[in-house]
């Protein structure tokens, strides 16, 4: 069967625009290798918000390789065969030699790890193995030679010299997103550079970058007042889901990753069928589609079909609690398992969060204004690709105990389950949701990000169809969602106390200040 010409496909897409997503005229183009492009033309702005998504994140990892998705995100900024080096052939030889040294170092590390497990040695292995010290010296010498060949940050500087801005990326549970704002006159540069770092990446400075990733984790998690406790809370809340480990990865895993593991992971998960690009701005649709085919069309199709994440979260059977003493004001965090993005119950849960959230929400009116128990409240529903959760966070007033606040929260949830929401309140919340949505898509950049985030979960069309689903929510839907998901005995609770204060519930902070930092119990 003869394929229709590209301009015919685009003309058809233009006619069907609103059918692709409510009020968002997205044109979808799929290349022969499986890569998808989402194109939204908006007249007038000389810049284009451009980004692309790899449907891979920490959930696609396994124990032993956690953090590999985030590390690959860093590698993608290190350049290609043509960017970031003064002599690619010499550099590739050095990389091979570095990897061979790392293989020998891993053998020594495994032996030392076995002795540690048996209690026969301790301390720093580099000080106890002469052979390891020799290997490490050779590694440092090779890395120095590699450094001499590098042209640092050439990718970013090339973009900036062309007038681009907001060059960055992020990794989350289900996806890795790379984005930029670039002048429409420089779009071909974007197509060349982005396709080049997918077609010919060089994972240079791999082992040095492991230390950078670990430092990021220390900065964002270990050196913040609540970071390490929030990390432990995630591991408590998610019992079987791969969402349980940090997106940055466990330190022991990140330190042990090998460059070859990263290459294999990249080749599997960065295949064209797993990639979606999105451009929003003033550009010629026909030309952009031709550039997509010319540059990204050269990416090789996937060697094998990707498997979705298999391990799902088990049903929670009982309340779980974590008591934490930290350098923070007391607070109560309650979280419940719900549904992934795109699930039929997601709109009702979104309304539920709106009922409780903010200074016009029920929690604020009740706990802050009427009962004077709390100083701030927040409620949210988060739907990811495979799982979801509903979270409440309340900060007690200085003269109130967290236990009092927690019980007051349960009373509000009980009221939601027993008394249906009124039509007037429900319509007000729907109007607020609709207004917020349409404001969010006014920005080219926000629309581009929104489409990619939706594509990582239920698909990009979900972004445009969701407001209509929220509008269709009934009072009965809200009551049933509250009864189904916000069951107190199935919550996971963290109660924070200020470190050094009296903790009457457990006698922890004041009685045992040196040995009791966090207590985790399951009821």
Secondary structure, 3 states (H helix, E strand, C coil): CCCCCHHHHHHHHHHCHHHHCCCCCCEEEECCCCCEEEEEECCCCCEEEEEEEECCCHHHCCCCCCCHHHHHHHHCCCCECCCCECCHHHHHHHHHHHHHHHHHHHHHHHHHHHHHHCCCCCCCHHHCCHHHHHHHHHHHHHHHHHHHHECCCHHHHHHHHCCCEEEEEEECCCCEEEEEEEEHHHHHHHHHHHHHHHHCECCCCHHHHHHHHHHHHHHHHHCCCCHHHHHHHHHHHCCCCHHHCCCCCCHHHHHHCCHHHHHHHHHHHCCHHHEEEEEEECCCHHHHHHHHHHHHHHCCCCCCCCCCCCCCCCCCCCCEEEEEEECCCCEEEEEEECCCCCCCCHHHHHHHHHHHCCCCCHHHHHHHHHCCCEEEEEEEEEECCCCEEEEEEEEECCCCCHHHHHHHHHHHHHHHHHCCCCHHHHHHHHHHHHHHHHHHCCCHHHHHHHHHHHHHCCCCHHHHHHHHHHHCCCHHHHHHHHHHHCCHHHCEEEEEEECCCCCCCCCCCCCCCCCCCEEEEEC
